[in-house]
């Protein structure tokens, strides 16, 4: 009976149908009013969250990727981290042990240092620690993506599932080591700059923005309406995920609109 009640609450009846319709219309409107093609849509997503400076981006057939090198690494790392945990630690909701948290903290610190140093290099006559390159931006961004995934995955499981597993999602050095090796391999693929490799990774990085935002907003919806720890399957989360996706797309659309209104172009910022 309890399971049936949970399922009924997320079925598309009454006002919930209006939510699904509103999200569908929002998605349609955004798609119509953004650049054409898959890369065009990916550009529009990156446009909302990233400076997209050409000199600080990898290029595909002469055009910058939807996200700069640092953001590409961050969102690719986040997608990889979430996928890895989903495959190896189903519904686990515990944070990593302190020793692993220490390493993740180091990755976050490297992101802050390299990002701050890179920003300082933009300001004339202001000293900076070292010369940053796209490969350093990619590596530190990927590390930060792994940190985001390590926090977001257990947080979502702890919020959504009635039967979540309290064990840590990244439980030991073997898991962390394998994840870091996979991340380094992914970055090596990016650094080849081969179009056949960059094209799918560009789309995945942009999808990563939607994934992170959707997951976050879905959690906020569950907490705001006191629906935590009620779902037994993804079917029961249908409405919550739809609301999360709609909120994510609305945020992207509003940022797209504001930036386009200010700049009049879909291109990234230019240096000099």
Backbone as CSV, one residue per row, in Angstrom:
resi,resn,N_x,N_y,N_z,CA_x,CA_y,CA_z,C_x,C_y,C_z
1,UNK,0.826,-1.208,0.000,0.000,0.000,0.000,0.867,1.268,0.000
2,UNK,1.927,1.227,0.850,2.815,2.384,0.910,3.479,2.644,-0.437
3,UNK,3.920,1.565,-1.103,4.549,1.711,-2.429,3.580,2.306,-3.428
4,UNK,2.315,1.856,-3.360,1.319,2.363,-4.294,1.083,3.849,-4.065
5,UNK,1.096,4.246,-2.787,0.889,5.662,-2.488,2.010,6.512,-3.055
6,UNK,3.227,6.013,-2.903,4.366,6.750,-3.452,4.239,6.893,-4.955
7,UNK,3.883,5.799,-5.620,3.769,5.826,-7.069,2.686,6.763,-7.544
8,UNK,1.534,6.764,-6.849,0.426,7.607,-7.255,0.781,9.086,-7.140
9,UNK,1.586,9.414,-6.158,1.914,10.816,-5.946,2.771,11.374,-7.058
10,UNK,3.485,10.540,-7.760,4.351,11.030,-8.847,3.799,10.715,-10.226
11,UNK,2.576,10.165,-10.298,1.999,9.915,-11.615,1.481,11.220,-12.214
12,UNK,1.528,11.340,-13.547,1.157,12.600,-14.194,-0.342,12.848,-14.184
13,UNK,-0.905,13.153,-12.981,-2.321,13.433,-12.876,-2.494,14.849,-12.348
14,UNK,-3.619,15.513,-12.739,-3.918,16.835,-12.229,-2.845,17.852,-12.553
15,UNK,-2.430,18.584,-11.502,-1.493,19.684,-11.710,-0.134,19.206,-12.184
16,UNK,0.226,17.957,-11.842,1.538,17.461,-12.268,1.635,17.378,-13.788
17,UNK,0.505,17.154,-14.454,0.527,17.156,-15.921,0.894,18.539,-16.438
18,UNK,0.438,19.568,-15.729,0.792,20.923,-16.128,2.291,21.166,-15.991
19,UNK,2.893,20.548,-14.975,4.333,20.682,-14.786,5.072,20.071,-15.971
20,UNK,4.692,18.852,-16.342,5.331,18.197,-17.489,5.145,19.027,-18.757
21,UNK,3.952,19.572,-18.943,3.681,20.383,-20.135,4.520,21.654,-20.121
22,UNK,4.618,22.303,-18.971,5.398,23.535,-18.873,6.872,23.271,-19.170
23,UNK,7.405,22.173,-18.652,8.803,21.827,-18.907,9.022,21.550,-20.394
24,UNK,8.077,20.829,-21.011,8.192,20.517,-22.433,8.168,21.796,-23.269
25,UNK,7.282,22.731,-22.925,7.186,23.988,-23.666,8.445,24.836,-23.467
26,UNK,8.961,24.830,-22.247,10.199,25.561,-21.981,11.347,25.001,-22.812
27,UNK,11.446,23.673,-22.859,12.506,23.035,-23.639,12.354,23.353,-25.121
28,UNK,11.122,23.310,-25.618,10.873,23.619,-27.026,11.242,25.061,-27.341
29,UNK,10.827,25.984,-26.471,11.146,27.398,-26.702,12.638,27.656,-26.680
30,UNK,13.338,27.002,-25.753,14.788,27.185,-25.676,15.460,26.639,-26.927
31,UNK,15.025,25.483,-27.402,15.630,24.880,-28.583,15.404,25.723,-29.833
32,UNK,14.223,26.327,-29.932,13.908,27.145,-31.104,14.770,28.409,-31.135
33,UNK,15.074,28.954,-29.974,15.733,30.254,-29.897,17.233,30.189,-29.629
34,UNK,17.816,29.013,-29.783,19.257,28.868,-29.606,19.879,28.402,-30.923
35,UNK,21.192,28.513,-31.063,21.840,28.146,-32.330,21.506,26.727,-32.770
36,UNK,21.483,26.514,-34.074,21.075,25.232,-34.640,22.133,24.162,-34.427
37,UNK,21.686,22.910,-34.473,22.592,21.773,-34.404,22.934,21.367,-32.983
38,UNK,23.458,20.148,-32.838,23.812,19.659,-31.511,24.885,20.522,-30.862
39,UNK,25.911,20.872,-31.629,26.949,21.733,-31.068,26.414,23.121,-30.763
40,UNK,25.457,23.579,-31.552,24.836,24.879,-31.279,24.112,24.870,-29.945
41,UNK,23.374,23.799,-29.670,22.677,23.684,-28.381,23.691,23.550,-27.247
42,UNK,24.755,22.791,-27.490,25.799,22.660,-26.475,26.461,24.012,-26.215
43,UNK,26.682,24.794,-27.292,27.234,26.142,-27.132,26.327,27.000,-26.244
44,UNK,25.020,26.881,-26.443,24.065,27.687,-25.677,24.087,27.308,-24.202
45,UNK,24.325,26.037,-23.902,24.445,25.618,-22.506,25.730,26.178,-21.908
46,UNK,26.835,26.021,-22.642,28.098,26.558,-22.159,28.065,28.071,-22.012
47,UNK,27.345,28.727,-22.893,27.205,30.186,-22.903,26.650,30.700,-21.579
48,UNK,25.836,29.871,-20.910,25.193,30.292,-19.662,26.087,30.157,-18.440
49,UNK,27.159,29.360,-18.537,27.946,29.065,-17.327,29.446,29.319,-17.496
50,UNK,29.888,29.663,-18.692,31.326,29.705,-18.972,31.667,30.933,-19.810
51,UNK,32.851,31.508,-19.576,33.270,32.666,-20.381,33.506,32.306,-21.843
52,UNK,33.900,31.051,-22.114,34.123,30.551,-23.466,35.166,31.398,-24.221
53,UNK,36.205,31.827,-23.530,37.295,32.555,-24.182,38.012,31.608,-25.142
54,UNK,38.142,32.006,-26.382,38.689,31.106,-27.409,40.097,30.644,-27.073
55,UNK,40.942,31.559,-26.595,42.330,31.204,-26.315,42.452,30.216,-25.165
56,UNK,41.411,30.095,-24.378,41.427,29.193,-23.231,40.503,28.002,-23.439
57,UNK,40.263,27.685,-24.692,39.393,26.567,-25.045,40.092,25.661,-26.048
58,UNK,39.700,24.405,-26.055,40.098,23.507,-27.129,39.183,23.756,-28.320
59,UNK,39.661,23.366,-29.515,38.917,23.700,-30.731,38.569,22.443,-31.528
60,UNK,37.428,22.505,-32.138,36.931,21.431,-32.995,36.647,22.016,-34.371
61,UNK,37.465,21.625,-35.354,37.334,22.172,-36.715,37.334,23.694,-36.694
62,UNK,38.214,24.287,-35.870,38.377,25.726,-35.848,37.431,26.481,-34.944
63,UNK,36.460,25.798,-34.355,35.523,26.466,-33.462,35.799,26.026,-32.029
64,UNK,35.683,26.952,-31.065,35.938,26.565,-29.677,34.875,25.584,-29.195
65,UNK,35.247,24.724,-28.273,34.285,23.810,-27.684,33.243,24.593,-26.878
66,UNK,32.117,23.981,-26.587,31.055,24.692,-25.856,31.502,25.252,-24.511
67,UNK,32.501,24.618,-23.886,33.014,25.060,-22.600,34.519,25.246,-22.702
68,UNK,35.069,26.178,-21.935,36.507,26.389,-21.939,37.214,25.145,-21.415
69,UNK,38.537,25.139,-21.462,39.296,23.959,-21.056,39.012,23.583,-19.606
70,UNK,38.957,24.569,-18.712,38.722,24.281,-17.301,37.308,23.746,-17.068
71,UNK,36.324,24.412,-17.666,34.940,23.959,-17.488,34.692,22.623,-18.187
72,UNK,35.328,22.419,-19.342,35.212,21.111,-20.009,35.704,20.019,-19.073
73,UNK,36.871,20.229,-18.460,37.385,19.249,-17.526,36.471,19.045,-16.340
74,UNK,35.931,20.145,-15.799,35.103,20.037,-14.605,33.839,19.232,-14.861
75,UNK,33.151,19.530,-15.953,31.887,18.835,-16.201,32.109,17.417,-16.731
76,UNK,33.167,17.211,-17.494,33.501,15.841,-17.887,33.881,15.023,-16.657
77,UNK,34.654,15.614,-15.754,35.021,14.923,-14.532,33.814,14.606,-13.669
78,UNK,32.871,15.535,-13.605,31.656,15.303,-12.815,30.826,14.170,-13.399
79,UNK,30.670,14.167,-14.723,29.911,13.085,-15.370,30.602,11.746,-15.137
80,UNK,31.922,11.724,-15.317,32.673,10.490,-15.089,32.524,10.021,-13.647
81,UNK,32.663,10.946,-12.701,32.558,10.586,-11.291,31.185,10.053,-10.921
82,UNK,30.137,10.674,-11.436,28.774,10.207,-11.160,28.534,8.836,-11.792
83,UNK,28.979,8.664,-13.038,28.798,7.384,-13.723,29.573,6.275,-13.010
84,UNK,30.782,6.573,-12.580,31.610,5.586,-11.887,30.945,5.138,-10.587
85,UNK,30.463,6.080,-9.820,29.824,5.734,-8.548,28.506,4.994,-8.765
86,UNK,27.765,5.401,-9.793,26.508,4.702,-10.090,26.764,3.246,-10.468
87,UNK,27.899,2.994,-11.139,28.218,1.640,-11.583,28.818,0.794,-10.468
88,UNK,29.532,1.413,-9.538,30.268,0.643,-8.521,29.684,0.749,-7.123
89,UNK,28.804,1.721,-6.890,28.305,1.957,-5.529,26.831,2.341,-5.564
90,UNK,26.019,1.434,-6.066,24.599,1.728,-6.298,23.910,2.196,-5.019
91,UNK,23.355,3.374,-5.082,22.554,3.994,-4.023,23.296,4.166,-2.699
92,UNK,24.617,4.137,-2.764,25.367,4.402,-1.537,25.293,5.897,-1.209
93,UNK,25.161,6.206,0.070,24.910,7.588,0.471,25.914,8.130,1.479
94,UNK,26.964,7.368,1.749,27.962,7.832,2.702,29.075,8.610,2.035
95,UNK,29.600,9.609,2.746,30.741,10.368,2.236,32.008,9.528,2.319
96,UNK,33.021,9.860,1.537,34.270,9.089,1.578,34.940,9.174,2.951
97,UNK,35.817,8.220,3.265,36.601,8.297,4.497,37.459,9.562,4.522
98,UNK,37.919,9.943,5.724,38.670,11.192,5.878,39.926,11.220,5.014
99,UNK,40.605,10.083,4.882,41.831,10.059,4.086,41.547,10.386,2.624
100,UNK,40.446,9.870,2.109,40.063,10.152,0.726,39.551,11.587,0.603
101,UNK,38.845,12.050,1.621,38.395,13.448,1.630,39.595,14.393,1.568
102,UNK,40.691,14.014,2.201,41.897,14.833,2.177,42.423,14.970,0.749
103,UNK,42.433,13.865,0.000,42.887,13.905,-1.389,41.930,14.757,-2.230
104,UNK,40.643,14.583,-2.019,39.663,15.379,-2.765,39.818,16.864,-2.442
105,UNK,40.137,17.149,-1.170,40.394,18.539,-0.807,41.601,19.093,-1.544
106,UNK,42.617,18.248,-1.747,43.786,18.667,-2.516,43.431,18.976,-3.960
107,UNK,42.544,18.171,-4.545,42.106,18.428,-5.921,41.351,19.753,-6.010
108,UNK,40.509,20.024,-5.015,39.774,21.287,-4.998,40.731,22.469,-4.829
109,UNK,41.740,22.302,-3.981,42.715,23.373,-3.773,43.503,23.651,-5.050
110,UNK,43.883,22.595,-5.762,44.597,22.774,-7.028,43.742,23.555,-8.026
111,UNK,42.445,23.285,-8.040,41.510,24.004,-8.906,41.493,25.488,-8.557
112,UNK,41.420,25.790,-7.267,41.370,27.187,-6.824,42.674,27.909,-7.167
113,UNK,43.799,27.258,-6.907,45.101,27.896,-7.162,45.302,28.150,-8.651
114,UNK,45.052,27.120,-9.469,45.270,27.291,-10.907,44.275,28.283,-11.494
115,UNK,43.023,28.233,-11.008,42.027,29.179,-11.504,42.349,30.606,-11.101
116,UNK,42.763,30.790,-9.829,43.133,32.134,-9.387,44.346,32.657,-10.117
117,UNK,45.332,31.803,-10.318,46.530,32.203,-11.043,46.199,32.567,-12.491
118,UNK,45.312,31.781,-13.096,44.904,32.050,-14.474,44.169,33.384,-14.571
119,UNK,43.337,33.679,-13.571,42.610,34.951,-13.568,43.565,36.126,-13.420
120,UNK,44.555,35.983,-12.519,45.512,37.069,-12.312,46.297,37.378,-13.582
121,UNK,46.526,36.360,-14.395,47.278,36.571,-15.632,46.526,37.449,-16.635
122,UNK,45.220,37.612,-16.422,44.432,38.473,-17.299,44.602,39.952,-16.968
123,UNK,45.095,40.246,-15.765,45.180,41.629,-15.300,46.589,42.169,-15.570
124,UNK,46.688,43.204,-16.387,48.020,43.751,-16.707,48.774,44.200,-15.454
125,UNK,50.057,43.923,-15.450,50.979,44.367,-14.403,50.727,43.721,-13.034
126,UNK,49.860,42.724,-12.986,49.635,42.010,-11.724,50.419,40.702,-11.787
127,UNK,51.310,40.455,-10.828,52.119,39.228,-10.881,51.277,37.975,-10.645
128,UNK,51.682,36.875,-11.262,51.029,35.596,-11.025,52.104,34.531,-10.847
129,UNK,51.722,33.393,-10.320,52.684,32.382,-9.883,53.398,31.697,-11.041
130,UNK,52.652,31.368,-12.079,53.213,30.608,-13.191,52.317,30.784,-14.410
131,UNK,52.805,30.332,-15.535,52.037,30.408,-16.776,51.062,29.240,-16.839
132,UNK,49.791,29.545,-16.959,48.794,28.482,-17.069,48.583,28.126,-18.534
133,UNK,48.277,26.873,-18.777,48.018,26.371,-20.120,46.692,25.624,-20.117
134,UNK,46.204,25.342,-21.304,44.938,24.628,-21.379,45.018,23.240,-20.736
135,UNK,46.189,22.629,-20.781,46.288,21.303,-20.170,46.225,21.391,-18.644
136,UNK,46.771,22.478,-18.057,46.650,22.632,-16.596,45.209,22.968,-16.221
137,UNK,44.556,23.748,-17.056,43.149,24.065,-16.804,42.291,22.805,-16.894
138,UNK,42.574,21.988,-17.894,41.820,20.747,-18.072,42.011,19.813,-16.873
139,UNK,43.246,19.618,-16.458,43.533,18.682,-15.365,42.917,19.147,-14.051
140,UNK,43.110,20.421,-13.708,42.563,20.902,-12.440,41.041,20.978,-12.489
141,UNK,40.504,21.288,-13.662,39.051,21.275,-13.804,38.488,19.878,-13.626
142,UNK,39.149,18.893,-14.204,38.698,17.503,-14.059,38.740,17.080,-12.593
143,UNK,39.796,17.455,-11.900,39.873,17.136,-10.479,38.718,17.715,-9.702
144,UNK,38.346,18.950,-10.003,37.218,19.569,-9.323,35.915,18.864,-9.670
145,UNK,35.802,18.391,-10.906,34.620,17.634,-11.297,34.467,16.365,-10.476
146,UNK,35.582,15.693,-10.202,35.539,14.495,-9.367,35.090,14.835,-7.948
147,UNK,35.536,15.991,-7.449,35.119,16.431,-6.114,33.612,16.678,-6.082
148,UNK,33.105,17.365,-7.100,31.672,17.635,-7.175,30.878,16.334,-7.181
149,UNK,31.315,15.374,-7.985,30.613,14.093,-8.069,30.667,13.343,-6.745
150,UNK,31.812,13.414,-6.061,31.971,12.707,-4.785,31.037,13.261,-3.723
151,UNK,30.674,14.534,-3.831,29.734,15.132,-2.879,28.285,14.962,-3.329
152,UNK,28.045,15.135,-4.631,26.677,15.159,-5.137,26.028,13.778,-5.159
153,UNK,26.789,12.756,-5.536,26.197,11.418,-5.662,25.631,10.906,-4.335
154,UNK,26.414,10.883,-3.261,25.828,10.405,-2.002,24.732,11.324,-1.475
155,UNK,24.855,12.636,-1.709,23.824,13.564,-1.244,22.486,13.273,-1.918
156,UNK,22.525,13.015,-3.233,21.279,12.695,-3.937,20.676,11.391,-3.424
157,UNK,21.501,10.368,-3.282,20.994,9.084,-2.798,20.392,9.221,-1.410
158,UNK,21.048,9.991,-0.560,20.561,10.180,0.801,19.236,10.935,0.816
159,UNK,19.015,11.761,-0.190,17.786,12.553,-0.257,16.647,11.797,-0.926
160,UNK,16.955,11.012,-1.959,15.901,10.452,-2.810,15.361,9.108,-2.341
161,UNK,16.255,8.179,-1.992,15.838,6.779,-1.897,15.426,6.371,-0.488
162,UNK,14.386,5.580,-0.420,13.940,5.044,0.856,14.867,3.937,1.347
163,UNK,15.549,3.287,0.407,16.414,2.155,0.747,17.875,2.458,0.427
164,UNK,18.300,3.709,0.627,19.691,4.053,0.309,20.650,3.296,1.232
165,UNK,21.829,3.045,0.683,22.859,2.284,1.379,23.786,3.274,2.099
166,UNK,23.910,3.227,3.430,24.699,4.231,4.163,26.210,4.106,3.993
167,UNK,26.692,3.068,3.307,28.133,2.922,3.126,28.673,4.010,2.190
168,UNK,29.971,4.353,2.324,30.553,5.387,1.458,30.513,4.984,-0.011
169,UNK,30.238,5.952,-0.882,30.217,5.678,-2.317,31.636,5.492,-2.856
170,UNK,32.558,6.315,-2.375,33.987,6.124,-2.674,34.617,5.594,-1.391
171,UNK,34.662,4.281,-1.265,34.942,3.684,0.036,36.411,3.430,0.314
172,UNK,37.246,3.327,-0.725,38.626,2.915,-0.479,39.564,3.494,-1.539
173,UNK,40.849,3.278,-1.322,41.861,3.815,-2.229,41.796,3.178,-3.610
174,UNK,41.370,1.936,-3.648,41.277,1.271,-4.947,40.258,1.978,-5.834
175,UNK,39.105,2.294,-5.267,38.070,2.986,-6.041,38.546,4.359,-6.481
176,UNK,39.143,5.100,-5.556,39.623,6.438,-5.894,40.733,6.370,-6.937
177,UNK,41.657,5.425,-6.770,42.747,5.303,-7.724,42.256,4.972,-9.119
178,UNK,41.297,4.055,-9.200,40.749,3.685,-10.509,40.027,4.869,-11.141
179,UNK,39.283,5.611,-10.331,38.568,6.775,-10.848,39.549,7.822,-11.370
180,UNK,40.622,8.075,-10.651,41.614,9.058,-11.092,42.308,8.592,-12.370
181,UNK,42.594,7.295,-12.464,43.196,6.779,-13.691,42.259,6.960,-14.884
182,UNK,40.988,6.697,-14.685,40.007,6.907,-15.757,39.943,8.380,-16.144
183,UNK,40.012,9.252,-15.155,39.967,10.691,-15.434,41.196,11.128,-16.224
184,UNK,42.368,10.612,-15.848,43.591,10.951,-16.594,43.522,10.427,-18.028
185,UNK,42.955,9.237,-18.197,42.786,8.697,-19.539,41.847,9.548,-20.368
186,UNK,40.767,10.015,-19.750,39.824,10.890,-20.441,40.504,12.194,-20.854
187,UNK,41.289,12.776,-19.939,41.990,14.015,-20.273,43.006,13.801,-21.396
188,UNK,43.650,12.641,-21.390,44.594,12.332,-22.467,43.876,12.302,-23.814
189,UNK,42.657,11.781,-23.822,41.864,11.769,-25.053,41.547,13.192,-25.511
190,UNK,41.179,14.051,-24.560,40.903,15.444,-24.917,42.137,16.106,-25.520
191,UNK,43.273,15.844,-24.928,44.506,16.502,-25.366,44.978,16.041,-26.742
192,UNK,44.439,14.933,-27.240,44.749,14.546,-28.618,44.170,15.546,-29.608
193,UNK,43.082,16.210,-29.177,42.368,17.198,-29.992,41.917,16.631,-31.332
194,UNK,41.668,15.349,-31.369,41.140,14.720,-32.584,39.629,14.977,-32.659
195,UNK,39.137,15.465,-33.791,37.717,15.804,-33.895,36.775,14.654,-33.531
196,UNK,37.124,13.423,-33.944,36.247,12.290,-33.653,36.115,12.033,-32.156
197,UNK,37.101,12.484,-31.387,37.066,12.334,-29.928,36.451,13.570,-29.276
198,UNK,36.843,14.751,-29.753,36.353,15.982,-29.137,34.851,16.170,-29.315
199,UNK,34.316,15.728,-30.449,32.887,15.967,-30.708,31.998,15.322,-29.636
200,UNK,32.104,14.005,-29.390,31.239,13.432,-28.348,31.561,13.973,-26.958
201,UNK,32.844,14.240,-26.673,33.182,14.766,-25.354,32.629,16.178,-25.164
202,UNK,32.577,16.950,-26.231,31.985,18.289,-26.147,30.507,18.201,-25.770
203,UNK,29.798,17.268,-26.390,28.381,17.097,-26.086,28.183,16.581,-24.666
204,UNK,29.057,15.672,-24.235,28.949,15.124,-22.881,29.214,16.207,-21.836
205,UNK,30.198,17.070,-22.103,30.499,18.137,-21.142,29.306,19.081,-20.990
206,UNK,28.665,19.432,-22.103,27.492,20.305,-22.028,26.336,19.599,-21.318
207,UNK,26.154,18.314,-21.631,25.116,17.546,-20.933,25.407,17.480,-19.438
208,UNK,26.713,17.504,-19.089,27.091,17.484,-17.684,26.569,18.693,-16.926
209,UNK,26.522,19.846,-17.585,25.957,21.040,-16.950,24.501,20.787,-16.583
210,UNK,23.743,20.275,-17.537,22.331,19.968,-17.277,22.183,18.905,-16.194
211,UNK,23.060,17.911,-16.221,22.975,16.833,-15.234,23.208,17.354,-13.823
212,UNK,24.250,18.160,-13.628,24.559,18.690,-12.306,23.423,19.583,-11.807
213,UNK,22.949,20.473,-12.666,21.882,21.384,-12.258,20.575,20.634,-11.996
214,UNK,20.247,19.689,-12.861,19.011,18.927,-12.679,19.044,18.142,-11.374
215,UNK,20.163,17.496,-11.100,20.293,16.728,-9.864,20.148,17.637,-8.648
216,UNK,20.788,18.787,-8.687,20.729,19.718,-7.561,19.319,20.239,-7.336
217,UNK,18.666,20.678,-8.410,17.309,21.203,-8.270,16.307,20.111,-7.889
218,UNK,16.523,18.904,-8.350,15.641,17.798,-7.950,15.733,17.563,-6.446
219,UNK,16.955,17.612,-5.906,17.142,17.465,-4.464,16.444,18.589,-3.701
220,UNK,16.582,19.813,-4.194,15.946,20.951,-3.530,14.423,20.809,-3.534
221,UNK,13.879,20.321,-4.645,12.437,20.081,-4.738,11.998,19.041,-3.710
222,UNK,12.720,17.956,-3.631,12.373,16.899,-2.676,12.404,17.415,-1.240
223,UNK,13.399,18.238,-0.930,13.505,18.747,0.442,12.456,19.821,0.721
224,UNK,12.205,20.693,-0.252,11.254,21.783,-0.044,9.844,21.267,0.195
225,UNK,9.495,20.154,-0.450,8.145,19.612,-0.319,8.103,18.348,0.529
226,UNK,9.156,18.165,1.322,9.215,17.069,2.296,8.914,15.707,1.666
227,UNK,9.600,15.466,0.559,9.422,14.189,-0.146,10.698,13.350,-0.105
228,UNK,11.561,13.646,0.861,12.817,12.904,0.958,12.557,11.445,1.332
229,UNK,13.444,10.587,0.797,13.475,9.168,1.186,12.135,8.466,1.006
230,UNK,11.477,8.755,-0.114,10.202,8.103,-0.403,10.251,7.233,-1.648
231,UNK,11.227,7.437,-2.504,11.248,6.749,-3.798,11.911,5.386,-3.695
232,UNK,11.333,4.430,-4.394,11.926,3.104,-4.514,12.472,2.852,-5.915
233,UNK,12.041,3.637,-6.892,12.528,3.491,-8.266,12.530,4.853,-8.930
234,UNK,13.175,4.913,-10.113,13.210,6.176,-10.845,11.827,6.614,-11.292
235,UNK,10.904,5.665,-11.461,9.534,6.020,-11.825,8.915,6.929,-10.766
236,UNK,9.212,6.650,-9.507,8.669,7.463,-8.429,9.283,8.852,-8.380
237,UNK,10.415,9.040,-9.035,11.095,10.334,-9.047,10.792,11.133,-10.309
238,UNK,9.883,10.625,-11.142,9.632,11.261,-12.432,9.293,12.736,-12.325
239,UNK,8.352,13.081,-11.459,7.942,14.478,-11.333,9.065,15.328,-10.760
240,UNK,9.748,14.815,-9.751,10.838,15.570,-9.125,11.958,15.853,-10.119
241,UNK,12.318,14.865,-10.921,13.373,15.059,-11.919,12.910,16.033,-13.001
242,UNK,11.630,15.949,-13.391,11.099,16.883,-14.390,11.171,18.316,-13.885
243,UNK,10.806,18.529,-12.615,10.901,19.864,-12.033,12.358,20.312,-11.984
244,UNK,13.254,19.397,-11.595,14.670,19.731,-11.557,15.205,20.100,-12.919
245,UNK,14.829,19.336,-13.937,15.270,19.635,-15.298,14.705,20.965,-15.764
246,UNK,13.437,21.221,-15.465,12.829,22.488,-15.854,13.514,23.673,-15.204
247,UNK,13.846,23.535,-13.913,14.539,24.620,-13.212,15.929,24.836,-13.790
248,UNK,16.620,23.735,-14.106,17.953,23.839,-14.700,17.888,24.544,-16.044
249,UNK,16.933,24.151,-16.874,16.816,24.751,-18.206,16.383,26.206,-18.111
250,UNK,15.527,26.519,-17.137,15.113,27.909,-16.950,16.298,28.769,-16.546
251,UNK,17.131,28.274,-15.655,18.328,29.021,-15.268,19.217,29.269,-16.479
252,UNK,19.443,28.237,-17.275,20.283,28.380,-18.470,19.661,29.370,-19.441
253,UNK,18.348,29.275,-19.646,17.663,30.170,-20.585,17.763,31.621,-20.133
254,UNK,17.573,31.882,-18.847,17.633,33.254,-18.344,19.044,33.818,-18.448
255,UNK,20.045,32.993,-18.154,21.427,33.450,-18.292,21.787,33.673,-19.761
256,UNK,21.301,32.792,-20.634,21.500,32.990,-22.074,20.903,34.327,-22.511
257,UNK,19.673,34.574,-22.079,18.982,35.805,-22.465,19.724,37.039,-21.968
258,UNK,20.154,36.998,-20.706,20.854,38.152,-20.138,22.177,38.407,-20.859
259,UNK,22.932,37.346,-21.112,24.235,37.527,-21.757,24.072,37.980,-23.201
260,UNK,23.092,37.413,-23.898,22.881,37.825,-25.287,22.412,39.273,-25.346
261,UNK,21.592,39.677,-24.383,21.115,41.061,-24.346,22.280,42.016,-24.125
262,UNK,23.253,41.597,-23.312,24.393,42.449,-23.012,25.428,42.472,-24.136
263,UNK,25.629,41.341,-24.820,26.712,41.236,-25.798,26.241,41.217,-27.241
264,UNK,25.016,40.762,-27.474,24.498,40.695,-28.839,25.114,39.593,-29.679
265,UNK,25.793,38.638,-29.067,26.418,37.561,-29.808,26.435,36.290,-28.979
266,UNK,26.466,35.139,-29.664,26.580,33.856,-29.007,28.043,33.453,-28.808
267,UNK,28.964,34.283,-29.261,30.373,33.953,-29.141,30.865,34.174,-27.715
268,UNK,32.019,33.574,-27.402,32.618,33.776,-26.098,33.281,35.138,-25.972
269,UNK,33.715,35.437,-24.759,34.431,36.687,-24.539,35.782,36.646,-25.243
270,UNK,36.280,37.819,-25.587,37.582,37.899,-26.258,38.594,38.587,-25.341
271,UNK,39.858,38.234,-25.492,40.928,38.847,-24.718,41.506,40.009,-25.509
272,UNK,41.701,41.141,-24.830,42.317,42.280,-25.490,41.368,43.076,-26.345
